[in-house]
């Protein structure tokens, strides 16, 4: 496990970051007894509520399997809820893998929670798919699927990216507004 709390304290205390702060390690760091973070592109925060695991974001399609493995080594509880902080593909793209992991183990699919604008973003991503694929190739010099940064092809080939938003990306089935409250286990957030 990486020592994310010491790194964070060092940066806050000194104001100096002498190593990358947005690391893509796919390693889990336990923050407290029931709270952990997996550093990836993008990070996934996991909370064990007693009812199951609540994951804040699912990272990208390419990194989701490694993230799920790291979480599974930390807890065998099923995924209860996936909460999207927002609709960018690197925060929601791994949702299909989280759903599959849960249902393959005989559990009910987790609920998926997101702001009501997330579904609109998904629609826009699908409508502008070809443009998004082309612009991301140009902007980032090509998306390397084997590194887990997001875009994946239909056949898994990193060179033939077809879908900006993965086809198995799950739309929220619970939509929230700017100031919504939810209850997980005994905790209201």
C-alpha positions in Angstrom: 0.0 0.0 0.0 1.1 3.5 -0.7 1.4 6.0 2.1 -0.9 8.6 0.8 -1.6 10.3 4.2 2.2 10.9 4.8 2.5 12.3 1.3 -0.5 14.5 1.8 0.8 15.8 5.1 4.2 16.5 3.6 2.8 18.5 0.8 0.4 20.5 3.0 3.1 21.2 5.7 5.9 22.1 3.3 4.0 23.4 0.3 6.4 21.3 -1.8 5.4 18.3 -4.0 8.7 16.5 -4.8 6.9 13.6 -6.4 3.7 13.3 -8.5 0.6 14.1 -6.5 -1.9 12.5 -8.9 -0.4 9.0 -9.0 -1.8 6.2 -11.1 -0.8 3.2 -9.0 -4.1 1.4 -8.7 -3.0 0.7 -5.1 -5.4 1.0 -2.2 -4.6 3.0 0.9 -6.7 2.6 4.0 -7.5 6.0 5.4 -9.5 4.7 8.5 -11.1 1.4 9.5 -13.9 1.7 6.9 -12.5 4.2 4.4 -10.0 3.8 1.7 -8.8 5.3 -1.6 -7.4 3.7 -4.7 -5.1 6.0 -6.6 -5.8 5.8 -10.3 -6.9 7.9 -13.2 -9.2 9.0 -11.5 -9.1 8.0 -7.8 -11.9 5.8 -6.3 -12.8 6.4 -2.6 -14.4 3.4 -0.9 -16.5 3.4 2.2 -17.6 0.2 4.0 -21.0 1.2 5.4 -21.9 -2.2 7.0 -24.5 -2.6 4.2 -21.8 -3.0 1.6 -19.3 -0.8 -0.1 -20.0 2.7 -1.4 -17.6 3.7 -4.1 -17.3 7.4 -5.0 -16.4 7.2 -8.7 -15.3 4.1 -10.7 -12.4 5.5 -12.6 -12.0 4.5 -16.3 -12.8 1.2 -18.1 -9.1 0.3 -18.5 -8.2 0.7 -14.8 -11.4 -0.6 -13.2 -10.3 -4.3 -13.1 -7.1 -3.4 -11.2 -9.1 -1.1 -8.9 -11.7 -3.8 -8.1 -8.9 -6.3 -7.3 -7.3 -3.8 -4.9 -10.7 -3.2 -3.2 -11.4 -6.9 -3.0 -8.1 -7.5 -1.2 -9.3 -4.9 1.4 -12.9 -6.1 1.8 -15.0 -8.9 0.6 -18.2 -6.9 1.0 -20.3 -6.4 -2.2 -20.6 -3.1 -3.9 -23.8 -1.5 -2.5 -23.7 1.9 -4.3 -21.7 3.7 -6.9 -21.7 7.5 -6.5 -20.6 9.6 -9.4 -19.0 12.9 -8.3 -19.6 14.1 -11.9 -20.0 12.6 -15.4 -16.5 12.8 -16.9 -15.6 9.5 -18.5 -12.5 8.9 -16.3 -14.8 9.0 -13.2 -17.7 6.8 -14.6 -16.1 4.7 -17.3 -15.4 1.7 -15.0 -18.9 1.3 -13.7 -19.7 -1.6 -16.0 -16.8 -3.6 -14.4 -18.1 -2.8 -10.9 -21.6 -4.0 -11.8 -20.3 -7.2 -13.5 -18.0 -8.0 -10.5 -21.0 -7.7 -8.1 -23.5 -9.6 -10.1 -21.1 -12.4 -11.0 -20.8 -13.1 -7.3 -24.5 -13.4 -7.0 -25.3 -10.1 -5.4 -27.8 -7.5 -6.6 -26.3 -4.8 -8.8 -25.3 -1.7 -6.8 -27.4 1.4 -7.1 -25.8 4.1 -9.2 -26.2 7.6 -7.9 -25.4 10.7 -9.9 -26.5 14.3 -10.4 -29.3 14.7 -12.9 -26.9 16.2 -15.4 -24.8 13.1 -15.6 -27.4 11.3 -17.8 -27.4 14.3 -20.2 -23.6 14.2 -20.3 -23.8 10.5 -21.2 -26.2 11.3 -24.1 -23.8 14.1 -25.3 -20.8 11.7 -25.1 -22.6 9.2 -27.3 -23.9 11.8 -29.7 -20.4 13.3 -30.1 -18.5 10.0 -29.9 -16.4 10.3 -33.1 -15.4 13.8 -32.2 -14.5 12.9 -28.6 -12.4 9.9 -29.8 -10.6 12.1 -32.4 -9.9 15.1 -30.1 -8.6 12.9 -27.3 -6.3 11.1 -29.6 -5.0 14.5 -30.8 -4.9 16.2 -27.3 -3.2 13.3 -25.5 -1.2 11.9 -28.4 -3.3 8.8 -28.4 -5.1 7.2 -25.6 -3.2 4.1 -24.5 -5.9 1.7 -23.3 -3.3 -0.8 -22.0 -2.4 1.8 -19.4 -5.9 2.1 -18.2 -6.5 5.7 -19.0 -10.0 5.3 -20.4 -10.8 4.6 -23.9 -11.2 1.0 -25.0 -12.0 -0.7 -28.3 -14.7 -3.2 -28.9 -12.1 -5.9 -29.2 -9.8 -4.7 -26.5 -7.2 -3.4 -28.9 -5.6 -0.2 -27.7 -5.0 1.1 -31.2 -8.6 0.9 -32.4 -10.6 3.0 -29.9 -14.2 3.1 -31.0 -16.1 4.4 -28.0 -15.3 7.4 -25.8 -17.9 6.4 -23.2 -17.7 2.6 -22.7 -20.8 0.8 -23.9 -21.3 -0.8 -20.5 -21.1 2.5 -18.6 -24.1 2.6 -16.3 -26.5 5.5 -16.1 -27.5 6.7 -12.6 -30.7 5.0 -11.5 -30.9 7.5 -8.6 -30.6 11.1 -9.7 -29.8 13.8 -7.2 -29.8 17.6 -7.2 -27.1 20.0 -6.0 -28.1 19.5 -2.3 -29.4 16.0 -1.9 -29.1 13.8 1.2 -28.6 10.1 1.2 -28.3 7.5 4.0 -25.8 4.6 3.9 -25.9 2.3 6.9 -26.3 4.5 9.9 -24.9 7.6 8.3 -26.7 10.4 6.5 -24.6 12.3 4.0 
